[in-house]
């Protein structure tokens, strides 16, 4: 058991649970104070992010605790319909977050983003849970919901980057695209360099994480399982499955969203038009 200077327990270990460590309110408070110190340093350096750092920290704490409470209820009720409802809510929230993170994108992108998130998560999460992990029952909330959450979290960031890069690259290549079209190229052939650039940029962080895991860093899921008393080798296997799935869903999502979006840059007659004017 770890204690502070006054003897108050910050983290407790239970021998009856095989060394599982629990964090109490004092541990959470000290963690928030660490962020407050970092915010104070940023304020002294006049970075202008102190308030947003503190607000994001507090919001993250309440959101995570609320999600933990909800997942606990869903696990206890063990209903496939509740799991489905929660997944739909998570995907809907992911659409809003994706659109808010992307820069300089046109309006009206909710349908393609929703389609991309739903299809990508359905395919990858179904394969991983049903063919690799194989929980019982198949809709096991403690497997399906965390897996979908990790996939969505990574895909949201990747899609935002890919969309921003795609539209900015299309605008920068406007004259080149018009030249391609005048020489008889199809809209897809003219947009292909921007599509490839967007997909590549969206994949870079995921590939870098996959390549450095285990040597430079121990990713969050593996570290969490080990700290919670899990077997390190089993935690490593789970982490590899997650990282590989993240790479697959990022590639699938980036490819799908760019293929859905490039058509917005062309008229029905195949002429280039800025998507922001449509």
Secondary structure as UniProt FT lines:
FT   STRAND          2..3
FT   TURN            5..6
FT   STRAND          9..14
FT   HELIX           15..17
FT   STRAND          20..23
FT   HELIX           25..44
FT   TURN            45..46
FT   HELIX           50..77
FT   HELIX           80..101
FT   HELIX           110..127
FT   HELIX           128..133
FT   TURN            138..139
FT   HELIX           141..172
FT   HELIX           174..182
FT   TURN            183..184
FT   HELIX           187..212
FT   TURN            214..216
FT   HELIX           220..227
FT   TURN            228..229
FT   HELIX           232..261
FT   HELIX           262..265
FT   TURN            268..269
FT   HELIX           275..277
//
